[in-house]
Each structure stands twice: as C-alpha cells, then as structure tokens.
Amino acid sequence: MKKISLPKIGIRPVIDGRRMGVRESLEAQTMNMAKATAALISEKLRHACGAGWSA
C-alpha cells in the first residue's frame, strides 16, 4: 500500500512587540494559547481519509 503524504497545520504564536514591555508580559499566555489550539486541532480535526492532523 502506498503511503500518502498528508498536509500539516502549523501554529505560530505572534505578539506585537511595538510597545515596550508588552511582549514580555504576554509570552507565557500566548504560548499556552498556541499549545491549547494545537491540542484542540489534533484531537478534533480529521482529514477526509479519517487520519488525524499533526499540529
């Protein structure tokens, strides 16, 4: 059986760093939100063939 290369979803956390001090205060929160999003996508989303996503 031929192995199919399925597309992947990338989660990139982004913080607007133009204001001084804002970036540092939001890094942990933003990273946690990105990890939670990746977990949600991995658990709930499926390809048309039924395979799970790799986020």
Distance bins in CASP14 RR format, pairs under 12 A and 6 or more apart:
PFRMAT RR
TARGET T0000
AUTHOR 0000-0000-0000
RMODE 2
METHOD distances of the structure
MODEL  1
3 49 0 0 0 0 0 1 0 0 0 0 0
3 51 0 0 0 0 0 1 0 0 0 0 0
4 47 0 0 0 0 1 0 0 0 0 0 0
4 48 0 0 0 0 0 1 0 0 0 0 0
4 49 1 0 0 1 0 0 0 0 0 0 0
4 50 0 0 0 0 0 1 0 0 0 0 0
4 51 0 0 0 0 1 0 0 0 0 0 0
5 47 0 0 0 0 0 1 0 0 0 0 0
5 49 0 0 0 0 0 1 0 0 0 0 0
5 51 0 0 0 0 0 1 0 0 0 0 0
5 54 0 0 0 0 0 1 0 0 0 0 0
6 45 0 0 0 0 0 1 0 0 0 0 0
6 46 0 0 0 0 0 1 0 0 0 0 0
6 47 1 0 1 0 0 0 0 0 0 0 0
6 48 0 0 0 0 1 0 0 0 0 0 0
6 49 1 0 0 1 0 0 0 0 0 0 0
6 50 0 0 0 0 1 0 0 0 0 0 0
6 51 1 0 0 1 0 0 0 0 0 0 0
6 52 0 0 0 0 1 0 0 0 0 0 0
6 53 0 0 0 0 1 0 0 0 0 0 0
6 54 1 0 0 1 0 0 0 0 0 0 0
7 45 0 0 0 0 0 1 0 0 0 0 0
7 47 0 0 0 0 1 0 0 0 0 0 0
7 48 0 0 0 0 0 1 0 0 0 0 0
7 49 0 0 0 0 0 1 0 0 0 0 0
7 51 0 0 0 0 0 1 0 0 0 0 0
7 52 0 0 0 0 0 1 0 0 0 0 0
7 53 0 0 0 0 1 0 0 0 0 0 0
7 54 0 0 0 0 1 0 0 0 0 0 0
7 55 0 0 0 0 0 1 0 0 0 0 0
8 38 0 0 0 0 0 1 0 0 0 0 0
8 41 0 0 0 0 0 1 0 0 0 0 0
8 42 0 0 0 0 0 1 0 0 0 0 0
8 45 0 0 0 0 0 1 0 0 0 0 0
8 47 0 0 0 0 0 1 0 0 0 0 0
8 51 0 0 0 0 0 1 0 0 0 0 0
8 52 0 0 0 0 0 1 0 0 0 0 0
8 53 1 0 0 1 0 0 0 0 0 0 0
8 54 1 0 1 0 0 0 0 0 0 0 0
8 55 1 0 0 1 0 0 0 0 0 0 0
9 34 0 0 0 0 0 1 0 0 0 0 0
9 37 0 0 0 0 1 0 0 0 0 0 0
9 38 0 0 0 0 1 0 0 0 0 0 0
9 40 0 0 0 0 0 1 0 0 0 0 0
9 41 1 0 1 0 0 0 0 0 0 0 0
9 42 0 0 0 0 1 0 0 0 0 0 0
9 44 0 0 0 0 0 1 0 0 0 0 0
9 45 1 0 0 1 0 0 0 0 0 0 0
9 47 0 0 0 0 0 1 0 0 0 0 0
9 52 0 0 0 0 0 1 0 0 0 0 0
9 53 1 0 1 0 0 0 0 0 0 0 0
9 54 1 0 0 1 0 0 0 0 0 0 0
9 55 1 0 1 0 0 0 0 0 0 0 0
10 34 0 0 0 0 1 0 0 0 0 0 0
10 37 0 0 0 0 1 0 0 0 0 0 0
10 38 1 0 0 1 0 0 0 0 0 0 0
10 41 0 0 0 0 1 0 0 0 0 0 0
10 42 0 0 0 0 0 1 0 0 0 0 0
10 53 0 0 0 0 1 0 0 0 0 0 0
10 54 0 0 0 0 1 0 0 0 0 0 0
10 55 1 0 0 1 0 0 0 0 0 0 0
11 30 0 0 0 0 0 1 0 0 0 0 0
11 31 0 0 0 0 0 1 0 0 0 0 0
11 32 0 0 0 0 0 1 0 0 0 0 0
11 33 0 0 0 0 1 0 0 0 0 0 0
11 34 1 0 1 0 0 0 0 0 0 0 0
11 35 0 0 0 0 1 0 0 0 0 0 0
11 36 0 0 0 0 1 0 0 0 0 0 0
11 37 1 0 1 0 0 0 0 0 0 0 0
11 38 1 0 1 0 0 0 0 0 0 0 0
11 39 0 0 0 0 1 0 0 0 0 0 0
11 40 0 0 0 0 0 1 0 0 0 0 0
11 41 1 0 0 1 0 0 0 0 0 0 0
11 42 0 0 0 0 0 1 0 0 0 0 0
11 53 0 0 0 0 0 1 0 0 0 0 0
11 54 0 0 0 0 0 1 0 0 0 0 0
11 55 1 0 1 0 0 0 0 0 0 0 0
12 30 0 0 0 0 0 1 0 0 0 0 0
12 31 0 0 0 0 0 1 0 0 0 0 0
12 33 0 0 0 0 0 1 0 0 0 0 0
12 34 1 0 0 1 0 0 0 0 0 0 0
12 37 0 0 0 0 0 1 0 0 0 0 0
12 38 0 0 0 0 0 1 0 0 0 0 0
12 55 0 0 0 0 0 1 0 0 0 0 0
13 23 0 0 0 0 0 1 0 0 0 0 0
13 26 0 0 0 0 1 0 0 0 0 0 0
13 27 0 0 0 0 1 0 0 0 0 0 0
13 28 0 0 0 0 0 1 0 0 0 0 0
13 29 0 0 0 0 1 0 0 0 0 0 0
13 30 1 0 1 0 0 0 0 0 0 0 0
13 31 1 0 1 0 0 0 0 0 0 0 0
13 32 0 0 0 0 1 0 0 0 0 0 0
13 33 1 0 0 1 0 0 0 0 0 0 0
13 34 1 1 0 0 0 0 0 0 0 0 0
13 35 0 0 0 0 1 0 0 0 0 0 0
13 36 0 0 0 0 0 1 0 0 0 0 0
13 37 0 0 0 0 1 0 0 0 0 0 0
13 38 0 0 0 0 0 1 0 0 0 0 0
14 23 0 0 0 0 0 1 0 0 0 0 0
14 26 0 0 0 0 0 1 0 0 0 0 0
14 27 0 0 0 0 0 1 0 0 0 0 0
14 30 1 0 0 1 0 0 0 0 0 0 0
14 31 0 0 0 0 0 1 0 0 0 0 0
14 33 0 0 0 0 0 1 0 0 0 0 0
14 34 0 0 0 0 1 0 0 0 0 0 0
15 21 0 0 0 0 0 1 0 0 0 0 0
15 22 1 0 0 1 0 0 0 0 0 0 0
15 23 1 0 1 0 0 0 0 0 0 0 0
15 24 0 0 0 0 1 0 0 0 0 0 0
15 25 0 0 0 0 1 0 0 0 0 0 0
15 26 1 0 1 0 0 0 0 0 0 0 0
15 27 1 0 0 1 0 0 0 0 0 0 0
15 28 0 0 0 0 0 1 0 0 0 0 0
15 29 0 0 0 0 1 0 0 0 0 0 0
15 30 1 0 1 0 0 0 0 0 0 0 0
15 31 0 0 0 0 1 0 0 0 0 0 0
15 33 0 0 0 0 0 1 0 0 0 0 0
15 34 0 0 0 0 0 1 0 0 0 0 0
16 22 1 0 0 1 0 0 0 0 0 0 0
16 23 1 0 0 1 0 0 0 0 0 0 0
16 26 0 0 0 0 1 0 0 0 0 0 0
16 30 0 0 0 0 0 1 0 0 0 0 0
17 23 1 0 1 0 0 0 0 0 0 0 0
17 24 0 0 0 0 1 0 0 0 0 0 0
17 25 0 0 0 0 0 1 0 0 0 0 0
17 26 0 0 0 0 1 0 0 0 0 0 0
17 27 0 0 0 0 0 1 0 0 0 0 0
17 30 0 0 0 0 0 1 0 0 0 0 0
19 25 0 0 0 0 1 0 0 0 0 0 0
19 26 0 0 0 0 0 1 0 0 0 0 0
21 27 0 0 0 0 0 1 0 0 0 0 0
22 29 0 0 0 0 0 1 0 0 0 0 0
22 30 0 0 0 0 0 1 0 0 0 0 0
23 29 0 0 0 0 0 1 0 0 0 0 0
23 30 0 0 0 0 1 0 0 0 0 0 0
23 31 0 0 0 0 0 1 0 0 0 0 0
24 30 0 0 0 0 0 1 0 0 0 0 0
26 32 0 0 0 0 0 1 0 0 0 0 0
26 33 0 0 0 0 1 0 0 0 0 0 0
26 34 0 0 0 0 0 1 0 0 0 0 0
27 33 0 0 0 0 0 1 0 0 0 0 0
27 34 0 0 0 0 0 1 0 0 0 0 0
28 34 0 0 0 0 0 1 0 0 0 0 0
28 35 0 0 0 0 0 1 0 0 0 0 0
29 35 0 0 0 0 0 1 0 0 0 0 0
29 36 0 0 0 0 0 1 0 0 0 0 0
30 36 0 0 0 0 0 1 0 0 0 0 0
30 37 0 0 0 0 0 1 0 0 0 0 0
31 37 0 0 0 0 0 1 0 0 0 0 0
31 38 0 0 0 0 0 1 0 0 0 0 0
32 38 0 0 0 0 0 1 0 0 0 0 0
32 39 0 0 0 0 0 1 0 0 0 0 0
33 39 0 0 0 0 0 1 0 0 0 0 0
33 40 0 0 0 0 0 1 0 0 0 0 0
34 40 0 0 0 0 0 1 0 0 0 0 0
34 41 0 0 0 0 0 1 0 0 0 0 0
34 55 0 0 0 0 1 0 0 0 0 0 0
35 41 0 0 0 0 0 1 0 0 0 0 0
35 42 0 0 0 0 0 1 0 0 0 0 0
35 55 0 0 0 0 1 0 0 0 0 0 0
36 42 0 0 0 0 0 1 0 0 0 0 0
36 43 0 0 0 0 0 1 0 0 0 0 0
36 55 0 0 0 0 0 1 0 0 0 0 0
37 43 0 0 0 0 0 1 0 0 0 0 0
37 44 0 0 0 0 0 1 0 0 0 0 0
37 45 0 0 0 0 0 1 0 0 0 0 0
37 53 0 0 0 0 0 1 0 0 0 0 0
37 55 1 0 0 1 0 0 0 0 0 0 0
38 44 0 0 0 0 0 1 0 0 0 0 0
38 45 0 0 0 0 0 1 0 0 0 0 0
38 53 0 0 0 0 1 0 0 0 0 0 0
38 54 0 0 0 0 1 0 0 0 0 0 0
38 55 1 1 0 0 0 0 0 0 0 0 0
39 45 0 0 0 0 0 1 0 0 0 0 0
39 53 0 0 0 0 0 1 0 0 0 0 0
39 54 0 0 0 0 0 1 0 0 0 0 0
39 55 1 0 0 1 0 0 0 0 0 0 0
40 53 0 0 0 0 0 1 0 0 0 0 0
40 55 0 0 0 0 1 0 0 0 0 0 0
41 47 0 0 0 0 0 1 0 0 0 0 0
41 52 0 0 0 0 1 0 0 0 0 0 0
41 53 1 0 1 0 0 0 0 0 0 0 0
41 54 0 0 0 0 1 0 0 0 0 0 0
41 55 1 0 1 0 0 0 0 0 0 0 0
42 51 0 0 0 0 0 1 0 0 0 0 0
42 52 1 0 0 1 0 0 0 0 0 0 0
42 53 1 0 1 0 0 0 0 0 0 0 0
42 54 1 0 0 1 0 0 0 0 0 0 0
42 55 1 0 1 0 0 0 0 0 0 0 0
43 52 0 0 0 0 1 0 0 0 0 0 0
43 53 0 0 0 0 1 0 0 0 0 0 0
43 54 0 0 0 0 0 1 0 0 0 0 0
43 55 0 0 0 0 1 0 0 0 0 0 0
44 52 0 0 0 0 1 0 0 0 0 0 0
44 53 0 0 0 0 1 0 0 0 0 0 0
44 55 0 0 0 0 0 1 0 0 0 0 0
45 51 0 0 0 0 0 1 0 0 0 0 0
45 52 1 0 0 1 0 0 0 0 0 0 0
45 53 1 0 1 0 0 0 0 0 0 0 0
45 54 0 0 0 0 0 1 0 0 0 0 0
45 55 0 0 0 0 1 0 0 0 0 0 0
46 52 1 0 1 0 0 0 0 0 0 0 0
46 53 1 0 0 1 0 0 0 0 0 0 0
46 54 0 0 0 0 0 1 0 0 0 0 0
47 53 1 0 0 1 0 0 0 0 0 0 0
47 54 0 0 0 0 0 1 0 0 0 0 0
END
